[in-house]
Amino acid sequence: MKAIITVVGKDRTGIVAGVSSKIAELGLNIDDISQTVLDEFFTMMAVVSSEEKKDFTELRHEFEAFGNTLNVKINIQSAAIFDAMYNI
């Protein structure tokens, strides 16, 4: 299973640490990660994977709820869907 996680919100200390910890807690591995701060806004994109099949609905709910605790918006989607959206 391969997925794309995006994180957007107001910049503050601990976002990367918090999201990375949640990713590990859910049994996912970070394959690639990029983050930047534009003005006062934080953005992060991570490619994650797992050798086990994961329920995306459950993962989506976990990340949405966790994002609320960090005051950021976290989204996860299948890498296959992400690829299909950007390939003609």
C-alpha positions in Angstrom: 0.0 0.0 0.0 1.3 3.4 -1.0 -0.3 6.7 -0.1 0.1 10.5 -0.2 -0.4 12.5 3.0 -0.8 16.3 2.8 -0.8 18.7 5.7 -1.7 22.4 5.6 -2.1 24.9 8.4 -0.8 27.8 10.3 2.9 27.3 11.1 3.9 26.3 14.6 6.4 24.2 16.4 5.8 20.4 16.5 3.7 19.8 13.4 6.3 17.5 11.6 7.0 15.7 14.9 3.3 15.1 15.6 2.4 14.0 12.1 5.5 11.7 11.9 4.6 10.1 15.2 1.0 9.5 14.0 2.3 8.0 10.8 4.5 5.5 12.8 1.7 4.8 15.2 -0.6 3.7 12.4 2.1 1.3 11.0 3.1 3.4 8.0 6.6 4.1 6.8 7.7 7.5 5.4 9.3 6.9 2.0 9.7 10.6 1.1 8.8 13.9 2.8 8.8 17.6 1.9 7.7 20.5 3.9 7.9 24.3 3.5 6.6 27.4 5.2 5.1 30.1 3.0 4.7 33.4 4.9 3.1 32.0 8.1 1.5 28.9 6.5 2.9 25.4 6.8 2.6 22.8 4.0 3.9 19.2 4.0 3.6 16.3 1.6 4.7 12.8 2.5 4.7 9.5 0.5 4.1 6.7 2.9 3.8 2.9 2.5 2.9 -0.3 4.3 3.5 -3.9 3.4 0.0 -4.5 4.9 -3.2 -3.5 3.3 -4.8 -0.5 5.1 -8.4 0.7 5.3 -8.2 4.3 3.8 -11.5 5.3 5.3 -10.2 4.4 8.8 -6.8 6.1 8.1 -8.7 9.2 6.8 -10.7 9.5 10.0 -7.6 9.0 12.1 -5.7 11.7 10.3 -8.6 14.1 10.2 -9.2 13.8 14.0 -5.4 14.1 14.7 -5.2 17.2 12.4 -7.9 18.8 14.6 -5.6 18.4 17.6 -2.8 20.2 15.8 -5.0 22.8 14.2 -4.0 21.6 10.7 -5.8 19.9 7.8 -4.4 16.4 7.1 -5.5 14.4 4.1 -4.5 10.9 2.9 -5.2 9.3 -0.4 -4.0 6.3 -2.3 -1.0 7.0 -4.4 -2.7 5.2 -7.3 -5.6 7.7 -7.2 -3.2 10.6 -6.9 -1.3 9.3 -9.9 -4.5 8.9 -11.9 -5.6 12.4 -11.2 -2.4 13.9 -12.7 -2.0 11.5 -15.7 -3.9 12.0 -18.8 
